Amino acid sequence: GPVTAGGPAPVLTGVIEGAAGRRVAILRQGNISRSYRVGESAGSYRIAAIGARSVTLEGPGGTRVLTMGQ
């Protein structure tokens, strides 16, 4: 895909289900992995929603849905 100013496209590596059903997405960008909550920014993307096995990102190219294993 196109190269974005925010660096490599994020890859969903995990979703953690926390207390009260709150989810945290584990995203890898390049060789860096960290956790994100809804509303936080990952490079040039904002975390719009976190599902059981997917995360929805809003960014410069529009909305992207990342699914586990892809």
N, C-alpha and C positions, 0 to 999 in steps of 0.2 A: 504494500500500500504506500501511500504518500508519506514522506518524512515530515513530521511536524516540528515546529520550533521548540516544543516541550521535550524533545528527545524521543527515544524509542517508544513505540506504542505499548501501553500497559497490557500485561497478561494476568488473567485471574488464576491464582494458584490455590485459593482456599476461601471458604466462608465459615466463620465461627458464629454459632448461635449462642448469644449471651443471655443474661437475665432479662426477664420480661419480654422475650422474643426479639430483643435487639440483636441485629446482626452486624458483624464486622467483616469486611472483605480484605483478603490478603492479595495485594497486587504486586507484580514484579515489573519493574521498568529497567531494562538493561540488566545489570547484575545487582540491583538493589531491590529488596522486598520490604514492604511495610504494610501495616494495617490502616484501613480507612473506614470512617463512618459516613453515613449519608450526610451530604452537605460539604464534606471536605474536598479539597482539590488535590489531584494527582497530576502534576505537571500542568499541561494546558487543559486538562479535563476536570469536571466536577462530578462527584459521585451523586447520581440522582436517585438511585434505588438499589437495594441489595436483596436478591432473592435467595432461595435455598441453594441454588447451584449456578447463579448468574449475578451479574452486576450491570447496571445501566449507567453509562457515562454520557455527559453532555460536554461537547468540546467544539473546537473550531470547525470540524467537518460535520457537525450535527450530532445526533444521538447515536451511540453505539452500544450494543449489548454484548458483553463478554460472557461466555459460558465456560464452565470448568472443563478442562481437557482440550481446549481449542486455542 
